[in-house]
Amino acid sequence: MISHLLPTYKRQPISFSKGQGSYLYTNDGTAYLDALTGIAVCGLGHCHPRITKAIQQQAQTLVHTSNLYGIDWQEQAGEKLCKVAGMDKVFFANSGAEANEAGLKMARLYASKRGQKQAKVIVMENSFHGRTLLTVSATANPTARAGFFTLDDEFVRVPFGDINAIEQAISDNDDICAVMLEPIQGESGVRTTDNGFEFLTQVRKVCDDNDLLMILDEVQTGNGRTGKYFAYQHTSIKPDILTTAKGLGNGFPVGACMTTGKANDIFGYGSHGSTYGGTPLACRVVCEVIDTIIDENLTENVIKTHDIIKTIIEQNLAKDGVTMRGAGMMIGVVLPTDRNIDFATLVDKARDNHKLLINVAGGNAIRLLPALNLTVEEATDIAGRVVALVKSVL
Ligand SMILES: Cc1ncc(COP(=O)(O)O)c(C=O)c1O
């Protein structure tokens, strides 16, 4: 059959017809242990009964009105999300890129309101912020950027984790308005800085000293994934602008751009908008996701199951030069590059030989983004299958 889909994705030769918890099933009933959860989206596992019920009930009641009217579920979702995020205000969008686009537009409006001639944003090497023109310009990945006439004058790129480079960029460039970063860089291979989350505290200080906005992209690290509700909560600082998506809707498309302090008043009537952003249906799902993460104590479970996975993998593979990075249910298993491993076939081998769904990012890192509600048995099983996979290719 000829596919009518534009070839933007190199798809694997498999499709799934059912999902439950940490398992995906093909038509013939074969079960695959999902250590990727739709790329950090289905944090509560597939088809969590509370989310399914919320979708069903809301779909029978009211799906969409318009942001021209009050939306009670949007108010409720805003209150719950700002509470867990420690922020004040929120704009609901439909994806991570849109949430970041809102954050970047906000930074540019902030600059223009205070009379800057240009609004450059400092971003990190190896960053990923989305595929709209502004967010792909903020993104480092050369494949994502190639050919799109990216808005390169609007961004200054520095090494992730290098606070001196940020200070240098501020003194070298006129009209910087913000620093934007991910607490852990997911798409480029679960990259952390040498000083861990302490880097966020350093960035906060530099932003304060230079009156810049700090934009944290927690599209992937948010919603419990790293063992705190948002990753920045591993520190005692707060960003001015915080974006999230992915786990926020557990598969239902929704994103959010939150503000606090001086960022609260940047957008006014007409500054920004979205036909679909914050529908009653999306926001009811957001409320249910947040309540479920809290009711099921999932940030604690994330830390417990992280330790199980890390211990098993290290015990079995450290002697082979395998190292680990990341936090919570965002784990990079970094394989040695001097052992002739065929990284291009690793995902296929995991899927076909071990019935395990993973991803390889950053060239040599197996990326694990399992559900936040993994059982001890599932965590042990994922680690065991990763160990068997890695041993088979070493
Ligand atoms: C950190 C980060 N920001 C932004 C995005 C873009 O999100 P979306 O694909 O929902 O637009 C992603 C997606 O992988 C991401 O990981």
The ligand as an ORCA input file, in Angstrom:
! r2SCAN-3c Opt
* xyz 0 1
  C      12.455     19.846     25.880
  C      11.456     19.847     24.768
  N      10.913     20.999     24.380
  C      10.009     21.056     23.389
  C       9.610     19.928     22.731
  C       8.588     20.013     21.621
  O       7.379     19.496     22.075
  P       6.224     19.119     21.011
  O       6.746     18.010     20.191
  O       5.046     18.762     21.884
  O       5.964     20.347     20.214
  C      10.160     18.692     23.102
  C       9.775     17.462     22.385
  O      10.460     16.479     22.382
  C      11.100     18.657     24.147
  O      11.653     17.502     24.549
*
